[in-house]
Amino acid sequence: KELPIVAAQVAIARPIVLVVPLYVMATSTGLRDTRTLMTLAYAAINLPVAIWLLRPALGTRRSEQEEAAILDGASHLTIFFGIVLPMTAGAVTATGFIVFILCWNEYLLAALLTGDHAVTLPPFLVSQLSMRESQTASEGEELANFSAAVSLMTVPLLIFAGAAHRVLARRAL
């Protein structure tokens, strides 16, 4: 019963624990402030979440359809793309959407591992807000600009949510 609470605590604390080792490795390999580093870091950090969410859908045993395909002589790729993936398309779509949200809204890794070249949207918006606060612009105008930028940041999430909804709605029929 306590497993979901522990999993939620680990999900919250995981980027904080990984920042220093990632920073040292990125600096020593010359990958600091690159898109490659951010792609690898986001993939490595969110892969356990994706596996944890997909495990119930994929199961630990073969289905009857997979066993029938094996008896018919189908290759592993044919079984995966022709049987397993269509059967789990809803779970894969929902998991992909959750992982996309986790990556899109992540701030800590992006703020500490990037500079000017590979900065993501959340640290960029925070830096813009703090830079303009130090200038002479009025606070009301500043908050209005920040609110508009954050609203624009939600547009890709809404588009991706709409696409995920269409896939899931098709699967329900």
Buried (B, 14 or more C-beta within 10 A) or exposed (E): EEEEEEEEEEBEEBBEEBBEEBBEBBEEEEBBBBEEBBEBBBEEBBEEBBEEBBEEBBEEEBBEBBEEBEEEEBEEEEBEEBBBEEBBBBBBBBBBBBBBEBBBEBBBBBBBBBEEEBBBBBBBBBEBBEEBEEEEEEEEEBEEBBEEBEEEBEEEBEEBBEEBEEBBEEBEE
